């Protein structure tokens, strides 16, 4: 008899875990979230109270509006500050770019570490509306650039008609800072239709099968972004 799968983490537990993680680098996140709730709730209550209507009904609607708007404002501020805190904790760690790319929503396929060097320079791959996006990260810009060029040639052999983009994640010249990585990827334009994604992924699957098993770089690969992505979908 197979062992039943563990139940998925509840939204409440995800929020608690994200809060605890974020508080390490942003001790004021609780105060900012509470302040956003108070301000939003106050505005919601006042706006509904000023509308003409029955006294009791107006009071009920004002309280409901205050709770809804206050909660929405609190979630928005919490999500933004938690995201900023997560990036601060991730930056500089091996695999940080892979963790950030997990925030891409439906319609994107992220494959961490499709190429690497002994010095732990890595290339991650994203397939989406812009085509194929190769994202490199490592300690040497020139070494990562060479690794990207190698991976580009491999991908061109199986998908020559697909547009291929190259990005390097980092703080150096011509590099994309980690907090701006996902935004940069999503702004690369649209050259692939949703119906073409399946064919591209099948070609890349054949390419990956020739590589064998690629080890992840040593050290923690951040995964907390997955929980934050689900929270953003729920907003």
C-alpha positions in Angstrom: 0.0 0.0 0.0 1.4 3.4 -1.0 2.0 6.1 1.5 -0.5 8.9 1.2 0.9 12.2 0.0 1.5 14.9 2.5 -1.2 17.6 2.5 -0.2 20.9 0.8 0.9 23.7 3.0 -2.1 25.9 3.9 -2.2 29.6 3.0 -2.0 30.5 6.7 1.1 28.4 7.2 2.7 29.9 4.1 2.0 33.4 5.4 3.5 32.6 8.8 6.6 31.0 7.2 7.1 34.0 4.9 6.7 36.4 7.8 9.3 34.6 9.9 11.7 34.5 7.0 11.1 38.2 6.1 11.4 39.5 9.6 15.1 38.4 9.7 16.1 41.1 7.3 13.1 43.4 7.7 12.2 43.7 11.4 9.6 46.4 10.6 7.5 44.3 8.3 4.9 43.6 11.0 4.5 47.4 11.7 4.2 48.2 8.0 1.6 45.5 7.5 -0.4 46.6 10.5 -0.1 50.3 9.4 -1.4 49.4 5.9 -4.3 47.6 7.4 -5.2 50.5 9.7 -5.0 53.1 6.9 -6.9 51.0 4.4 -9.6 50.1 7.0 -10.0 53.8 8.0 -10.4 54.9 4.4 -12.8 52.1 3.6 -15.0 52.8 6.6 -15.1 56.6 6.0 -15.9 56.2 2.3 -18.8 53.9 2.9 -20.0 55.9 5.9 -20.3 59.1 3.8 -22.6 57.3 1.3 -26.3 58.0 1.9 -28.2 55.1 3.4 -29.9 53.6 6.4 -28.0 54.0 9.7 -27.7 50.3 10.6 -27.1 49.2 7.0 -24.5 52.0 6.5 -22.7 50.9 9.6 -22.6 47.2 8.5 -21.4 48.1 5.1 -18.8 50.5 6.5 -17.4 47.8 8.8 -17.3 45.2 6.0 -15.6 47.6 3.6 -13.1 48.5 6.3 -12.1 44.9 6.8 -11.9 44.1 3.1 -9.9 47.2 2.1 -7.7 47.0 5.2 -6.9 43.4 4.5 -6.2 44.1 0.8 -3.8 46.9 1.7 -2.1 44.8 4.3 -1.5 41.9 1.9 -0.1 44.2 -0.8 2.4 45.9 1.5 3.3 42.6 3.1 3.9 40.9 -0.2 6.1 43.7 -1.5 8.2 43.9 1.7 8.4 40.1 1.9 9.6 40.0 -1.7 12.2 42.6 -1.0 13.4 40.8 2.1 13.6 37.5 0.2 15.7 39.0 -2.5 18.0 40.5 0.1 18.5 37.1 1.7 18.9 35.3 -1.6 21.3 37.6 -3.3 24.8 36.2 -3.5 23.7 32.6 -2.8 24.3 29.9 -5.4 21.1 29.4 -7.4 19.6 32.7 -6.3 18.5 33.5 -9.9 16.7 30.1 -10.1 14.7 31.0 -6.9 13.7 34.4 -8.3 12.6 32.9 -11.7 10.2 30.6 -9.8 8.0 33.7 -9.4 7.2 33.7 -13.1 3.5 32.8 -13.5 1.6 30.4 -15.7 2.8 30.3 -19.3 6.5 30.1 -18.4 8.6 27.0 -18.0 11.7 27.4 -15.8 14.5 24.8 -15.9 17.2 25.5 -13.3 20.8 24.6 -14.0 20.8 23.5 -17.6 24.6 24.2 -17.8 27.4 24.7 -15.3 31.1 24.9 -14.7 33.3 23.4 -12.0 33.5 26.9 -10.6 29.7 26.8 -9.9 28.8 29.2 -12.7 25.4 28.1 -13.9 22.9 28.8 -16.6 19.1 28.5 -16.0 16.6 28.3 -18.9 13.2 30.0 -19.2 10.8 29.2 -22.0 7.9 31.6 -22.5 6.4 34.3 -24.8 9.8 35.9 -25.6 11.2 32.5 -26.7 14.1 30.9 -24.9 15.8 33.0 -22.2 19.1 31.8 -20.8 20.0 33.3 -17.5 23.6 32.9 -16.2 25.0 33.6 -12.7 28.4 33.1 -11.2 31.5 34.7 -9.8 33.1 35.7 -13.1 31.3 37.7 -15.7 33.5 36.5 -18.6 33.2 32.9 -17.6 29.4 33.1 -17.3 29.3 34.9 -20.7 31.3 32.0 -22.3 29.0 29.5 -20.7 26.0 31.3 -22.1 27.5 31.3 -25.5 28.1 27.5 -25.3 24.5 26.9 -24.2 23.2 29.2 -26.9 24.9 27.1 -29.6 23.4 23.9 -28.1 19.9 25.4 -28.1 20.2 26.8 -31.6 20.9 23.3 -32.9 17.5 22.1 -31.8 15.5 25.3 -32.0 17.2 27.5 -34.6 14.0 29.4 -35.5 13.2 30.3 -31.8 14.5 33.6 -30.5 17.1 33.1 -27.8 17.9 35.8 -25.2 20.9 35.9 -22.8 20.9 37.6 -19.4 23.5 37.6 -16.6 22.2 38.1 -13.1 24.4 40.2 -10.9 25.4 43.7 -9.8 28.1 44.3 -12.4 28.1 46.1 -15.7 25.6 44.8 -18.2 24.1 42.5 -15.5 20.6 42.4 -14.2 20.1 42.8 -10.4 18.3 39.9 -8.8 15.2 42.0 -7.7 14.7 43.1 -11.4 15.3 39.7 -13.0 11.7 38.5 -13.4 10.5 41.9 -14.6 13.3 42.0 -17.2 12.5 38.6 -18.5 8.8 39.4 -18.8 9.6 42.6 -20.8 11.6 40.8 -23.5 8.6 40.8 -25.9 6.5 38.1 -27.5 7.7 35.9 -30.3 6.2 32.6 -29.3 2.5 31.7 -29.4 1.1 29.5 -26.7 0.4 26.7 -29.2 4.1 26.6 -30.1 5.3 26.1 -26.6 4.7 22.3 -26.6 6.9 21.8 -29.7 9.7 23.9 -28.3 9.6 22.0 -25.0 9.7 18.7 -26.7 12.8 19.7 -28.6 14.5 20.9 -25.5 13.6 17.7 -23.7 15.6 15.8 -26.3 18.5 18.2 -25.8 18.4 17.8 -22.0 18.3 14.0 -22.3 21.8 14.1 -23.9 23.3 16.0 -20.9 22.8 13.4 -18.2 22.1 14.5 -14.7 23.3 17.9 -13.9 24.2 18.5 -10.2 22.9 21.6 -8.5 25.6 24.0 -7.2 26.7 23.4 -3.6 24.8 25.5 -1.0 21.1 26.2 -0.5 19.1 26.9 -3.6 16.4 29.3 -2.4 12.8 28.0 -2.8 10.9 30.5 -0.7 9.8 32.4 -3.8 7.4 29.6 -4.7 5.3 30.4 -1.6 5.4 34.0 -2.4 4.3 33.3 -6.0 1.3 31.5 -4.8 0.4 34.3 -2.5 0.6 36.8 -5.3 -1.7 34.7 -7.4 -4.2 34.7 -4.5 -4.2 38.5 -4.3 
